[in-house]
Amino acid sequence: MFGVRRTFIWRTQKVITETSKPTRKEAISETQRLTKAVAGKILRNPLLHE
């Protein structure tokens, strides 16, 4: 569980870094959509740690 959480945080930070454009709201909504997609994959696949 802890390893999954760490991987999720790392992926989220990477996505935010790649799409960080403070002046563009599209980039923010895109990041949120990707974050939700990653979270959904982890919730549906608890055995997949990395």
Secondary structure, 3 states (H helix, E strand, C coil): CHHHHHHHHHHHHHHHHHCCCCCCHHHHHHHHHHHHHHHHHHHHCCCCCC
